[in-house]
Amino acid sequence: MKRRTLQVWLLGFLLLAVGPASAVLEVTVTEGVTGAIPVAVTPFAWEGPGSASEDVGQIVGANLVRSGLFDVLARERLPQAPDGPDGFLAERWAAVGAEYLVTGRMRPEEDRVLIEFHVFDVLANQRLGGFRIPVPAEMLRRGAHRVSDIVYEQITGDKGAFSARIAYVGVTGQGDERRFTLEVADSDGANPRTLFRSNQPIMSPEWAPDGRDLVYVSFENRRSEVFRHNVETGARSRLAGFSGINSAPTWSPDGKRLALSLSRDGTPNIYVMDLESGGLTQVTRSNSIDTEPAWSPDGEVLYFTSDRAGSPQIYQMRLPSGTAQRLTFEGSSAGAATVSPDGKSLVYVQGGEGGLRLARLDLETRRVTLLTRGRYDKSPSFAPNGSMIIYSTTDRGRGILGSVSRDGRVHQRLAARSGEVREPAWSPL
């Protein structure tokens, strides 16, 4: 009876409804840091015919607000922007409450746009840096995200992640009319693009370390199979279509291998696939369900979910094949671990008190911190700078995305105007 229950648990995970996105995601900061840093971001002047295709200053300001760390001053409060570094007068900006100032200009150069901008510390009365970024004319919004990364790093000392993209799965319709899509968008939800459509579930997308490909699970052939999909060219190939379950693919840090869960020999176990040869190495040999592998940044450890203790919990195993060590003991269950870019912590889904929430495990101290307070928070994915975790959640029964800072203080919601969005994955930079 126990085996039947556990198989239902696994199939329920594989067939869980996931959500759509042909529309731009709307991002709302629901909880930020108390005493957020006041920053002034001026409109970026356009030095060319016509007008710029994007309001770069507005995008930069919106990105800083989304981080939850900054309070961007309304434009109507701002004095005239300085013409250059020599025109910066700290007292003018301090008078409107700004602690930092970002000002810039743009000019077209053949088929590209040159963005020039400066970051000032108002309280210290000094310029932190001046920068020039050439971007293709049709990628001005992408350039604005790069500007945001630099500004974020200049002020906080940490790398920004606004240039990263997100992949997510969508579903529209009901019953026999249900349709699934695999989407890619900017980190702020803009510029969504559909990579793949199916009338069968799609799930578990994950980016390659170089950001060129995604792997995911598709049920288009009425069973779970793992596919590789090039984001730019659309080239697509099947990597795993063995008998039984093919699930939970995840790239090794060097991009040469794939860890996944296969039941080709009976019970689901963790395997590693060499992507050049297609050869498989079995990592776990258990009569329990072993699934949801995740690599350490050095590629030497695999973390995975197993029910070998009677309920799903997270284990670690040092490669090539060591002894599995249990890591999680709090809550009624634990699974779907994602590893921080620095390898020092795991964020995972903890079950208990009638719900699923995200928790962070410090791998050195083994301290557990709850990050979210929802009832159905799943599918966590770290931003490439480790500052935020994006995840699936629900709002009044509708699937949306959420994000939370690594310390649990900043919370956001990402929702489409119609339909649902789930199964997010953050790209590398």
C-alpha positions as CSV (number, residue, x, y, z in Angstrom):
1,M,0.0,0.0,0.0
2,K,2.9,2.3,0.8
3,R,4.4,1.8,-2.7
4,R,1.1,2.6,-4.3
5,T,0.9,5.9,-2.3
6,L,4.4,6.9,-3.2
7,Q,3.9,6.2,-6.9
8,V,0.7,8.4,-6.8
9,W,2.8,11.1,-5.2
10,L,5.4,10.9,-8.0
11,L,2.8,10.9,-10.8
12,G,1.0,13.7,-9.1
13,F,4.2,15.7,-9.2
14,L,4.8,14.9,-12.9
15,L,1.3,15.6,-14.1
16,L,0.6,18.7,-12.0
17,A,-1.1,21.4,-14.0
18,V,1.2,24.2,-15.1
19,G,0.6,27.5,-16.5
20,P,0.5,30.2,-19.8
21,A,2.0,33.3,-20.9
22,S,1.6,34.8,-24.2
23,A,1.0,38.1,-22.4
24,V,3.6,40.2,-20.5
25,L,3.9,39.3,-16.9
26,E,3.1,42.1,-14.5
27,V,5.5,42.4,-11.6
28,T,4.4,43.7,-8.2
29,V,6.6,44.1,-5.1
30,T,4.5,43.0,-2.2
31,E,7.1,43.4,0.5
32,G,10.4,45.2,0.4
33,V,13.2,46.1,2.7
34,T,12.3,48.7,5.4
35,G,14.2,51.8,4.8
36,A,14.9,51.1,1.1
37,I,17.6,53.3,-0.4
38,P,16.3,56.4,-2.1
39,V,17.7,56.7,-5.7
40,A,17.0,59.3,-8.4
41,V,17.1,58.0,-12.0
42,T,16.7,60.7,-14.6
43,P,15.3,60.2,-18.1
44,F,18.1,59.2,-20.4
45,A,18.5,61.9,-23.0
46,W,18.2,60.8,-26.7
47,E,20.7,62.5,-29.0
48,G,19.4,61.5,-32.4
49,P,16.5,61.9,-34.8
50,G,13.0,60.9,-33.6
51,S,12.9,59.3,-30.2
52,A,14.3,56.2,-28.5
53,S,12.5,52.9,-28.8
54,E,12.6,52.4,-25.1
55,D,12.6,54.6,-22.0
56,V,15.9,53.3,-20.6
57,G,15.7,55.4,-17.4
58,Q,12.2,54.1,-16.6
59,I,13.3,50.5,-17.1
60,V,16.4,51.0,-14.9
61,G,14.2,52.6,-12.2
62,A,11.6,49.8,-12.4
63,N,14.4,47.2,-12.1
64,L,15.8,48.8,-9.0
65,V,12.3,49.0,-7.4
66,R,11.8,45.3,-8.2
67,S,14.9,44.4,-6.2
68,G,13.1,45.6,-3.1
69,L,16.2,47.4,-1.9
70,F,15.5,50.8,-3.5
71,D,13.0,53.5,-3.5
72,V,13.1,55.3,-6.8
73,L,12.0,58.9,-6.6
74,A,9.2,60.1,-8.9
75,R,10.3,62.0,-11.9
76,E,8.3,65.1,-11.1
77,R,10.3,65.5,-8.0
78,L,13.7,65.6,-9.8
79,P,15.7,68.7,-10.6
80,Q,17.3,69.1,-14.0
81,A,19.8,66.3,-14.8
82,P,23.5,67.4,-15.0
83,D,24.9,67.7,-18.5
84,G,27.9,65.6,-17.4
85,P,29.9,64.6,-14.4
86,D,31.1,68.2,-13.9
87,G,27.5,69.4,-13.6
88,F,26.7,67.2,-10.6
89,L,25.7,69.3,-7.5
90,A,25.1,67.0,-4.6
91,E,23.1,69.5,-2.6
92,R,20.4,69.7,-5.3
93,W,19.8,66.0,-5.1
94,A,20.1,65.7,-1.4
95,A,17.4,68.4,-1.2
96,V,14.9,66.0,-2.9
97,G,15.9,63.1,-0.6
98,A,18.1,61.2,-3.0
99,E,21.1,59.2,-1.7
100,Y,22.2,58.1,-5.1
101,L,21.8,59.5,-8.6
102,V,21.8,57.7,-12.0
103,T,21.8,59.9,-15.1
104,G,22.5,59.0,-18.7
105,R,22.2,59.7,-22.4
106,M,21.9,57.7,-25.7
107,R,22.9,58.3,-29.3
108,P,22.4,56.1,-32.4
109,E,25.6,54.8,-34.2
110,E,24.7,53.0,-37.4
111,D,22.9,49.8,-36.3
112,R,23.6,50.2,-32.6
113,V,22.9,52.6,-29.8
114,L,25.6,53.9,-27.4
115,I,24.4,54.2,-23.8
116,E,26.5,56.5,-21.6
117,F,25.6,56.8,-17.9
118,H,27.0,57.9,-14.5
119,V,26.3,56.8,-11.0
120,F,26.7,59.3,-8.2
121,D,26.9,58.9,-4.4
122,V,25.0,62.0,-3.3
123,L,25.8,61.8,0.5
124,A,29.6,61.3,-0.3
125,N,29.4,64.0,-3.1
126,Q,31.3,61.8,-5.5
127,R,30.9,59.9,-8.8
128,L,31.0,56.1,-8.3
129,G,31.6,55.5,-12.0
130,G,30.9,56.3,-15.6
131,F,30.1,53.7,-18.2
132,R,29.5,53.4,-22.0
133,I,27.6,50.4,-23.3
134,P,27.0,49.8,-27.1
135,V,23.9,47.6,-27.8
136,P,22.2,46.6,-31.0
137,A,19.4,49.1,-31.8
138,E,16.7,46.4,-31.6
139,M,18.0,45.3,-28.1
140,L,17.8,48.6,-26.3
141,R,15.7,47.1,-23.6
142,R,18.3,44.4,-23.0
143,G,20.8,47.2,-22.8
144,A,18.7,48.9,-20.1
145,H,18.9,45.7,-18.0
146,R,22.7,45.7,-18.4
147,V,22.7,49.3,-17.1
148,S,20.6,48.2,-14.2
149,D,23.1,45.4,-13.3
150,I,25.9,47.9,-13.2
151,V,24.0,50.4,-11.1
152,Y,23.0,47.7,-8.7
153,E,26.6,46.5,-8.3
154,Q,28.0,50.0,-7.9
155,I,25.6,50.7,-5.0
156,T,25.3,47.3,-3.3
157,G,28.6,45.7,-4.1
158,D,26.8,42.6,-5.4
159,K,26.3,41.6,-9.0
160,G,22.9,42.4,-10.6
161,A,20.8,39.8,-12.4
162,F,18.4,42.0,-14.4
163,S,20.0,40.8,-17.7
164,A,19.1,37.2,-17.0
165,R,15.9,35.7,-18.5
166,I,13.3,33.5,-17.1
167,A,11.7,30.4,-18.7
168,Y,8.3,29.2,-17.5
169,V,5.5,26.9,-18.6
170,G,1.9,27.9,-19.3
171,V,-1.5,26.3,-19.8
172,T,-4.7,27.7,-21.2
173,G,-8.1,26.2,-21.6
174,Q,-9.9,23.5,-19.7
175,G,-10.3,19.8,-20.2
176,D,-9.7,18.6,-23.8
177,E,-9.0,22.2,-24.8
178,R,-6.1,22.6,-22.4
179,R,-2.9,23.8,-24.2
180,F,0.6,24.1,-22.8
181,T,3.4,26.5,-23.8
182,L,7.1,26.9,-23.0
183,E,7.9,30.6,-22.7
184,V,11.0,32.7,-22.3
185,A,10.9,36.4,-21.2
186,D,13.1,39.1,-19.7
187,S,13.6,39.0,-16.0
188,D,10.9,41.7,-15.6
189,G,8.4,39.6,-17.6
190,A,8.7,41.7,-20.7
191,N,9.3,40.4,-24.3
192,P,7.7,37.0,-23.8
193,R,8.4,34.5,-26.6
194,T,6.8,31.1,-27.1
195,L,9.3,28.3,-27.8
196,F,7.0,25.3,-27.9
197,R,3.3,24.5,-27.9
198,S,1.6,21.2,-27.0
199,N,-1.7,19.8,-26.0
200,Q,0.1,17.7,-23.4
201,P,1.9,18.8,-20.2
202,I,5.4,20.4,-20.3
203,M,7.4,20.8,-17.1
204,S,10.7,21.2,-15.4
205,P,12.5,23.6,-17.8
206,E,16.1,24.3,-16.9
207,W,18.7,26.5,-18.7
208,A,22.1,25.2,-19.9
209,P,25.1,26.9,-18.2
210,D,25.8,28.9,-21.4
211,G,22.1,30.1,-21.7
212,R,21.7,28.7,-25.2
213,D,19.5,25.7,-24.5
214,L,16.8,24.5,-22.3
215,V,16.0,21.0,-21.2
216,Y,12.5,20.0,-20.1
217,V,10.0,17.2,-19.8
218,S,7.2,16.9,-22.4
219,F,4.3,14.5,-22.5
220,E,3.6,15.1,-26.2
221,N,4.0,11.4,-27.0
222,R,1.6,10.5,-24.1
223,R,4.5,9.7,-21.7
224,S,7.3,11.6,-20.1
225,E,10.3,12.3,-22.3
226,V,13.2,14.7,-21.9
227,F,14.0,17.2,-24.7
228,R,16.7,19.7,-25.4
229,H,15.7,23.0,-27.1
230,N,17.9,25.7,-28.5
231,V,16.4,29.0,-27.4
232,E,17.6,31.0,-30.5
233,T,17.3,28.6,-33.4
234,G,14.5,26.4,-32.1
235,A,16.4,23.2,-32.9
236,R,15.0,20.4,-30.7
237,S,16.1,16.9,-29.9
238,R,14.9,14.1,-27.6
239,L,17.5,13.1,-25.0
240,A,15.6,10.5,-22.9
241,G,12.6,8.5,-24.0
242,F,13.2,5.2,-22.1
243,S,10.5,3.0,-20.9
244,G,8.9,4.2,-17.7
245,I,9.5,7.7,-16.2
246,N,12.0,10.2,-17.7
247,S,12.0,13.2,-15.4
248,A,13.7,16.1,-13.6
249,P,16.6,16.9,-15.9
250,T,19.3,19.2,-14.7
251,W,22.6,20.3,-16.3
252,S,26.0,19.8,-14.8
253,P,27.9,23.1,-14.2
254,D,30.2,22.4,-17.2
255,G,27.2,21.7,-19.5
256,K,28.6,18.3,-20.6
257,R,26.3,16.1,-18.5
258,L,22.7,15.8,-17.5
259,A,21.4,14.4,-14.2
260,L,17.9,13.0,-14.4
261,S,15.5,10.5,-12.8
262,L,14.7,7.3,-14.8
263,S,12.6,4.3,-14.0
264,R,14.0,2.3,-17.0
265,D,15.1,-0.5,-14.6
266,G,12.1,-0.4,-12.3
267,T,12.0,2.2,-9.4
268,P,13.0,5.7,-10.3
269,N,16.7,6.3,-9.6
270,I,19.2,9.1,-10.4
271,Y,21.3,8.7,-13.6
272,V,23.9,11.0,-15.2
273,M,24.0,11.2,-19.0
274,D,27.0,12.2,-21.0
275,L,25.6,14.6,-23.6
276,E,28.2,13.9,-26.2
277,S,28.0,10.1,-26.2
278,G,24.5,9.6,-24.7
279,G,26.0,7.1,-22.2
280,L,24.3,6.7,-18.8
281,T,25.8,6.2,-15.4
282,Q,23.5,5.1,-12.6
283,V,24.2,7.1,-9.4
284,T,21.6,5.8,-6.9
285,R,20.5,2.2,-6.5
286,S,17.5,2.3,-4.3
287,N,14.1,0.5,-4.1
288,S,12.7,3.9,-3.2
289,I,11.8,6.9,-5.4
290,D,14.9,9.0,-6.1
291,T,14.2,12.1,-8.2
292,E,14.8,15.9,-8.5
293,P,18.6,15.9,-8.7
294,A,20.6,19.2,-8.4
295,W,24.3,19.8,-8.8
296,S,26.7,21.5,-6.5
297,P,28.6,24.4,-8.4
298,D,31.8,22.3,-8.5
299,G,30.0,19.4,-10.0
300,E,31.2,17.0,-7.3
301,V,27.9,16.6,-5.3
302,L,24.4,15.7,-6.3
303,Y,21.5,16.7,-4.1
304,F,18.2,14.8,-4.7
305,T,14.8,13.9,-3.3
306,S,14.2,10.4,-2.0
307,D,11.4,8.7,0.0
308,R,13.7,6.1,1.4
309,A,13.0,7.3,5.0
310,G,9.2,7.0,4.5
311,S,8.5,10.5,3.2
312,P,10.2,12.7,0.6
313,Q,13.4,14.2,2.0
314,I,16.6,15.7,0.5
315,Y,19.8,13.8,0.4
316,Q,23.3,14.5,-0.9
317,M,25.8,12.2,-2.6
318,R,29.4,12.8,-3.5
319,L,30.3,11.6,-7.0
320,P,31.2,9.4,-8.7
321,S,29.1,7.4,-6.3
322,G,29.3,7.7,-2.6
323,T,26.9,7.1,0.3
324,A,23.7,9.1,0.4
325,Q,23.4,11.4,3.4
326,R,20.1,12.8,4.6
327,L,20.0,16.6,4.9
328,T,16.4,17.6,5.8
329,F,14.6,16.7,9.0
330,E,12.1,19.5,9.5
331,G,8.5,19.4,8.2
332,S,6.6,16.5,6.9
333,S,8.4,16.4,3.6
334,A,11.2,18.1,1.6
335,G,12.0,18.2,-2.1
336,A,12.8,20.1,-5.3
337,A,16.1,21.5,-4.0
338,T,17.9,24.3,-5.9
339,V,21.5,25.2,-5.0
340,S,22.7,28.7,-4.5
341,P,25.4,29.9,-7.0
342,D,28.0,30.0,-4.2
343,G,27.1,26.4,-3.1
344,K,26.6,27.4,0.5
345,S,22.8,26.8,0.8
346,L,19.8,25.0,-0.6
347,V,16.4,26.3,-1.1
348,Y,13.7,23.6,-1.2
349,V,10.0,23.0,-0.8
350,Q,9.1,22.1,2.7
351,G,5.8,20.4,3.5
352,G,3.9,20.9,6.8
353,E,1.0,22.5,8.5
354,G,-1.2,21.7,5.5
355,G,0.8,23.5,2.9
356,L,4.0,23.8,0.9
357,R,6.5,26.6,1.5
358,L,10.1,27.5,0.6
359,A,12.8,27.0,3.1
360,R,16.6,27.7,3.0
361,L,19.1,25.2,4.4
362,D,22.6,26.6,5.3
363,L,24.8,23.7,4.4
364,E,27.5,24.6,6.9
365,T,25.4,25.3,10.0
366,R,22.4,23.2,8.9
367,R,20.1,26.0,10.0
368,V,16.7,26.1,8.2
369,T,15.0,29.4,7.5
370,L,11.4,29.6,6.1
371,L,11.3,32.1,3.2
372,T,7.6,32.1,2.1
373,R,4.2,31.9,3.8
374,G,2.0,30.6,1.0
375,R,0.1,27.4,0.9
376,Y,1.3,26.1,-2.4
377,D,4.9,27.4,-3.1
378,K,6.9,25.1,-5.4
379,S,9.6,24.9,-8.1
380,P,12.2,27.2,-6.7
381,S,15.0,28.6,-9.0
382,F,17.9,30.8,-7.9
383,A,18.8,34.0,-9.7
384,P,22.3,33.8,-11.2
385,N,23.6,36.3,-8.6
386,G,22.0,34.3,-5.7
387,S,20.0,37.4,-4.5
388,M,16.5,36.1,-5.3
389,I,14.6,32.8,-5.8
390,I,11.7,32.6,-8.3
391,Y,9.0,30.0,-7.7
392,S,5.5,28.8,-8.5
393,T,2.6,29.8,-6.2
394,T,-1.1,30.4,-6.4
395,D,-3.4,33.4,-5.9
396,R,-7.1,32.6,-5.3
397,G,-6.6,29.3,-7.0
398,R,-4.7,30.7,-10.0
399,G,-1.2,29.8,-10.8
400,I,1.3,32.7,-10.7
401,L,5.0,33.2,-10.1
402,G,6.5,34.6,-6.9
403,S,10.0,35.7,-6.0
404,V,11.7,36.1,-2.6
405,S,15.1,37.4,-1.6
406,R,17.6,34.9,-0.1
407,D,16.9,36.4,3.4
408,G,13.1,36.2,3.0
409,R,12.6,40.0,3.3
410,V,11.7,41.0,-0.2
411,H,8.6,39.4,-1.9
412,Q,7.2,39.9,-5.4
413,R,4.4,38.5,-7.6
414,L,4.6,37.9,-11.3
415,A,1.2,37.3,-12.9
416,A,-0.2,37.2,-16.4
417,R,-3.3,39.2,-17.1
418,S,-5.0,36.0,-18.1
419,G,-4.2,32.3,-17.6
420,E,-1.6,30.9,-15.3
421,V,2.2,30.8,-15.1
422,R,4.3,28.1,-13.3
423,E,7.5,26.1,-13.3
424,P,9.9,29.0,-13.6
425,A,13.7,28.8,-14.2
426,W,16.2,31.6,-14.1
427,S,18.8,31.7,-16.8
428,P,22.5,32.4,-16.3
429,L,23.8,35.9,-17.1
